[in-house]
Amino acid sequence: MNKDLIDDTQALLGGRIGANGTTRRVALKAALGVGYAAAAVPLMAQTAVKTPSAGLVTGEVTIDVNGFKMPAFRSAPEGKTGLPVVLVISEIFGVHEYIADVTRRLAQAGYMAIAPELFVRQGDATAYGEIAKLQAEVISKVPDAQVMADLDACVVWAAANGGNANKLAITGFCWGGRITWLYAVHQPKLKAGVAWYGRLVGNATALTPSHPTALVGKLQAPVLGLYGAADTGIPLDTVDKMKTDLAQGPAAAKASEFVVYPEAPHAFHADYRPSFRKAAAEDGWQRLLAWLKRHGVA
């Protein structure tokens, strides 16, 4: 298995890679965004945020990607059009309840938020109980090029369904944090990105040919990086390297920023997990909203 994926998962699960965990869904998952991914145990239900859906249109939609029907979870203010659009990119666990709630939080702030199930061609990430199998059979087989095309299709869908593609942003967590940096290179319409503890360096492979530090010179939108100093999977020297590279890059790179929370581990925003750090998560969320507003998304 790709060592980068192993390191990411060790950080996400506090070093507990290879544990069998549960072999079934934690909760009955009748639809996208319902229940938690089986591999995400242990869960901390008492800290999980539950955002009300009053005043929102929220739930699963289908997005056409060159004839392939990709499921996605969408939340938006009800009855409104011309909405700014935020793509929400999940961790390795796919679009489960936590990610669905993030879309509702953004919708309550006035955005159309779309969380596509980017692993669907390779398998159902939420159904895996063993991290090693999830990585080997699903995550490691997802090409970056496929992800970029899927996200482009989300933008097209948003524009046709009440969104304003000229006010476009992206945010992602862990695996999705890395994708956030890549999409800021790929999509010229993007106005801003917010990457939560996404890997910055890695080994080049056929499916993942480039990583964020190698792409700074092509960045087309400013990215806010929210990282934890206690993250065992993302050494601070890689953050420092990225900062140095950004300072020497084009305008979008120079406009990018990092916030590193001194006591925060990996996945500090994941309110359903023991890694959750309330103060850092809430501060990061307010910074996200301010970042989108500053760069013309709101």
Buried (B, 14 or more C-beta within 10 A) or exposed (E): BBEBBBBBBBBBBBEEBBBEBBEEBBBEBEEBBBBBBBBBBEBEEEBBBEBEBEEBBBBBBEBEBEEBEBBBBBBBBEEEEEBBBBBBBBBBBBBBBBBBBBBBBBBBBBBBBBBBBBBBBBBBBBBBBBBBBBBBBBBBBBBBEBBBBBBBBBBBBBBEBBBBBEBBBBBBBBBBBBBBBBBBBBBEBBBBBBBBBBBBBBEEEEBBEEBBBBBBEBBBBBBBBBBBEBBBBBEEEBBEBBBEBBEEBEEBBEBBBBBBBEEBBBBBBBBBBEBBBEEBBEBBBEBBBEBBEBBEBB
